[in-house]
Amino acid sequence: MVGRPILAPLAAALCALLPTGGVDAAPSPPPEIVRLWPGAAPGTESWTGPEEEADADIPGVGRIHVVTNVTTPTITVVRPVGKTNGTAMLVLPGGAFRALAWDLDGTEVAEWLAARGITAFVLRYRVRPPGPSAPPGPETLDAFLLRTRPARDLAVADAQQALRLIRANAGKYGIRADRVGAMGASAGAMTVLDLALAPAGGPRPDFAIAASGAVPPEAGAATAAPPLFLVAATDDPQVPSSRSTEAYERWARAGRPAELHLYEKGGHGFGLRHRGQPADLWPQALEAWLAVRGLATPVPVAILH
């Protein structure tokens, strides 16, 4: 079941904006941020108001930074510290299509990728906070996907535009236009799966990674879908892990490359953080999947004696 279980933590974060504290530090260089659209994003020209940001403590996950009311979508570029290996990744945070788990599913993932030679582009796609029309109680996952279809369409449109921009500027970023992947968690994973199954003619990622995601009911066959890496936890209380199994089977029926990792415990929205759960190991499996395809530069692992 989803609905209130997904939206409640994010809504709580948005209702309690927390001031940041701590000692003064030397200013870091400003991030490289690129607007997706030359003017107002198409279809939401009437959206107004500044973005809202909050820090929130989510049980089982820890403190996360949440962003909502995104009216001007952008990509934040996170370049490798050393030499780029030519691979790019569009990173889509989760947040129930109403907010973005900006660090948990975004910048933390981007930094992990950059350490492996991959140029990451964190997508700040259009979202708005929950309104009065949000259901008061639980709903099925398919009902959630149906209700959020307009928001999903905006996320897909922003992601497709981001793919166009990344490929058009491949030389600038030192990447290959045929090695641009997409990676997302939760709502971000659902958007990635939408991208991978988009009708022919539109921009698709060259490979896809979906954590705790689900294929929407209206999606087509995976006949021309890119290679897919799937991960989920069987104790996920919001998106059943069976939906990741269904996605894997969709790729298998079409004869497309796919790899599925299910962990007994990990919950929902586990990101790359270590929490003493079996799902903590999934980044190692992802690194191996990327490396065997020549998409990532493995990080040396210290040998323990």
Number of C-alpha atoms within 10 A of each C-alpha: 18 20 20 17 14 19 20 12 15 29 19 14 22 21 12 12 14 13 8 7 6 5 4 6 6 5 6 6 6 6 9 11 15 15 15 23 15 6 9 14 19 11 9 12 11 9 15 11 8 11 13 16 20 20 19 22 14 14 8 12 17 12 13 19 19 24 25 27 21 22 21 21 21 22 24 20 20 20 22 19 13 11 15 20 19 21 27 33 28 26 29 33 31 28 25 25 28 22 29 32 26 23 18 23 28 28 22 16 23 26 17 17 23 25 19 25 23 28 28 29 27 29 28 28 28 27 24 18 22 19 9 7 6 13 14 9 10 15 15 13 18 15 15 17 24 14 13 15 14 12 18 23 14 20 27 22 20 23 30 19 17 25 24 17 16 22 19 12 14 19 12 9 17 16 20 16 19 14 17 25 25 29 28 28 29 28 27 34 26 27 31 34 29 22 23 25 21 20 15 9 6 10 18 25 26 18 23 25 26 27 29 31 29 28 22 21 10 9 13 13 14 21 14 16 26 21 17 25 22 23 24 32 26 20 16 19 14 20 24 20 25 16 17 26 18 13 21 22 16 19 21 15 11 13 13 17 14 20 17 16 18 20 19 14 16 23 21 24 25 25 26 16 17 13 13 10 15 14 24 17 14 19 16 11 15 17 18 15 16 18 14 11 8 14 23 24 21 16 11 7 6 6 5 4 3
